[in-house]
Amino acid sequence: MKRNAFILIALIGLGAAGYFAYRPMSEAFARGGGGASSCEYDGQSYKFGGQRRADDGCNVCTCSENGWSCTKIFCPAGSGAAGTITGKLGYAGGRIPPQRVCAVNLKDSKEYCQQTLEGEDAYVVPAPAGDYWVYATLIRTDATQRAYYSEYETCGEKPECKDHSPIKITVASEQIVRADPKDWSAGGQIDDISVTPSKFEYGIHNYYPGAAITLKGRSLAGMKIFSTVWPPQNTPVPIEMGDASLVGTDHGIQTWSLQIPEGFEATTVYGLGTAGDGDYMKSRELRFVRPISTDSASSTVH
């Protein structure tokens, strides 16, 4: 009898130990790995997954099990000397998911971005004076489509509106410029244009013998290359150089290429891509494309 009582007491003790060992683990798991059950900022409490704007006004911070986790999108320093780009966002079905909105400087390709929150239909991006294209993209690792502020928007988004070329906006110091990157309906897009191989010096794309104009795009059915003559003219007339060839597709990214004629010179070079539904869009312009005197290709510019 005494032996059975001892066994019963031992089992009760083990059960209690197991319970108290399990309970803290369960509570810790519910709190997110042992951290606090919420995050605090400026006198306000946020639950796990709650978001707020970062102190720089560009990035977004999310409450996680380790506290605040903030994105690290580049924001220009000295915003007092910068201008401001602002506008409306949109998406199919009316629901506006979190988006990354970027202004691409057309001179140096630097991007100034802001991440928006779920349901936000407006953005504000500070950017130094210069010329820009503005686009929005979804915040997903597989997000590739860009919705530009384009001619399609200014046309009224009607079925007969086929031009999806991004619109260049000019930012001046301490001025506000509007751009609405909502063109999610483009049948294709052009991501990049370059001269390869080439050497970029003093604002000139000096290309080597055998170089080609190369473009990266998505969902395009064709690509034509145009140029304007050298030296620069007040009212340049575009000249068609020819059709670029599709040389490969990798993970949905197309590579288009056109060999540069020997001795070719141009003030600007750009591509005009067409999609299967008749949509078309213009690429960025490469300025000052000229042959180089040496035969050695030492660098490539993008």
FENFENNOR-V387344 format. One record per backbone hydrogen bond with DSSP energy under -0.5 kcal/mol. CO is the residue of the C=O (numbers start at 1). NH is the residue of the N-H. E is the energy in kcal/mol with one decimal. If there is no record, write none. Layout:
CO_NH_E ; CO_NH_E
This chain:
1_5_-2.2 ; 2_6_-2.1 ; 3_7_-2.0 ; 4_8_-2.2 ; 5_9_-2.4 ; 6_10_-2.2 ; 7_11_-2.3 ; 8_12_-2.3 ; 9_13_-2.2 ; 10_14_-2.5 ; 11_15_-2.5 ; 12_16_-2.3 ; 13_17_-2.4 ; 14_18_-2.6 ; 15_19_-2.3 ; 16_20_-2.7 ; 17_21_-2.1 ; 18_22_-2.1 ; 19_23_-2.9 ; 20_24_-1.1 ; 21_25_-0.8 ; 22_26_-2.5 ; 23_27_-2.7 ; 24_28_-2.7 ; 25_29_-2.5 ; 26_30_-2.3 ; 27_31_-1.7 ; 28_33_-1.0 ; 28_34_-1.7 ; 29_32_-1.1 ; 32_35_-0.6 ; 39_46_-3.1 ; 41_44_-1.9 ; 44_41_-2.4 ; 46_39_-2.7 ; 47_50_-2.4 ; 50_63_-2.7 ; 52_61_-2.7 ; 54_57_-1.8 ; 58_115_-2.0 ; 59_54_-2.6 ; 60_71_-2.2 ; 61_52_-2.0 ; 62_64_-0.5 ; 62_69_-2.4 ; 63_49_-2.7 ; 64_67_-1.9 ; 67_64_-2.6 ; 69_62_-3.0 ; 74_113_-1.3 ; 78_81_-2.1 ; 79_82_-1.1 ; 82_174_-1.7 ; 83_127_-2.1 ; 84_177_-3.0 ; 85_125_-3.1 ; 86_179_-2.0 ; 87_123_-1.6 ; 91_94_-1.7 ; 95_97_-0.7 ; 96_119_-3.0 ; 98_139_-1.3 ; 99_101_-0.6 ; 99_116_-3.3 ; 100_137_-1.8 ; 101_114_-2.3 ; 102_104_-0.5 ; 102_135_-2.4 ; 103_105_-0.6 ; 103_112_-2.2 ; 104_133_-1.5 ; 105_109_-2.1 ; 110_105_-3.0 ; 112_103_-2.5 ; 114_101_-3.1 ; 117_120_-2.0 ; 121_89_-2.4 ; 123_87_-1.2 ; 125_85_-2.9 ; 127_83_-3.1 ; 130_171_-3.3 ; 131_106_-2.5 ; 132_169_-2.5 ; 133_104_-3.4 ; 134_149_-2.2 ; 135_102_-2.8 ; 136_147_-3.1 ; 137_100_-3.0 ; 138_140_-1.6 ; 140_143_-1.2 ; 146_148_-0.8 ; 147_136_-1.7 ; 148_150_-0.9 ; 148_183_-1.4 ; 149_167_-2.7 ; 150_153_-0.8 ; 150_154_-1.3 ; 151_155_-1.7 ; 152_156_-0.6 ; 152_157_-2.1 ; 153_156_-1.0 ; 158_161_-2.2 ; 160_162_-0.9 ; 162_164_-0.7 ; 162_280_-2.4 ; 165_151_-2.0 ; 169_132_-2.6 ; 169_171_-0.5 ; 171_130_-1.9 ; 172_175_-1.9 ; 175_84_-2.9 ; 177_86_-2.5 ; 179_181_-0.7 ; 180_182_-1.9 ; 182_184_-1.9 ; 183_148_-0.6 ; 189_191_-0.5 ; 189_218_-2.4 ; 192_216_-2.3 ; 194_214_-2.8 ; 195_301_-0.8 ; 196_212_-2.5 ; 197_208_-1.8 ; 199_201_-0.7 ; 199_206_-2.2 ; 201_204_-1.9 ; 204_201_-2.0 ; 204_206_-1.2 ; 205_207_-0.7 ; 205_290_-2.0 ; 206_199_-3.2 ; 207_292_-2.1 ; 208_211_-1.8 ; 211_260_-2.3 ; 212_196_-2.5 ; 212_214_-0.6 ; 213_258_-1.9 ; 214_194_-2.6 ; 215_256_-2.9 ; 216_191_-2.5 ; 216_192_-1.5 ; 217_254_-3.5 ; 218_189_-1.7 ; 222_274_-2.3 ; 223_244_-2.7 ; 224_272_-2.8 ; 225_241_-3.0 ; 225_242_-1.1 ; 226_270_-2.4 ; 227_239_-3.2 ; 228_267_-2.4 ; 228_268_-0.8 ; 233_236_-0.6 ; 236_238_-0.5 ; 239_227_-2.0 ; 239_241_-0.5 ; 242_225_-2.6 ; 245_247_-0.8 ; 245_257_-2.2 ; 248_255_-2.6 ; 250_253_-1.9 ; 252_254_-0.6 ; 253_250_-2.5 ; 254_217_-2.0 ; 254_256_-0.5 ; 255_247_-2.6 ; 255_248_-0.9 ; 256_215_-2.6 ; 257_245_-2.9 ; 258_213_-3.0 ; 261_264_-1.8 ; 266_289_-2.1 ; 267_288_-3.1 ; 268_228_-1.9 ; 269_286_-3.0 ; 270_226_-3.0 ; 271_283_-2.7 ; 272_224_-2.1 ; 273_281_-2.2 ; 274_221_-3.1 ; 274_222_-1.5 ; 275_278_-1.8 ; 279_275_-3.0 ; 280_164_-3.3 ; 281_273_-2.3 ; 282_166_-0.5 ; 285_287_-0.6 ; 286_269_-1.8 ; 287_205_-0.5 ; 288_205_-3.1 ; 288_290_-0.6 ; 289_266_-2.1 ; 290_207_-2.2 ; 295_297_-0.6 ; 296_298_-0.8 ; 299_198_-1.1 ; 301_195_-0.6
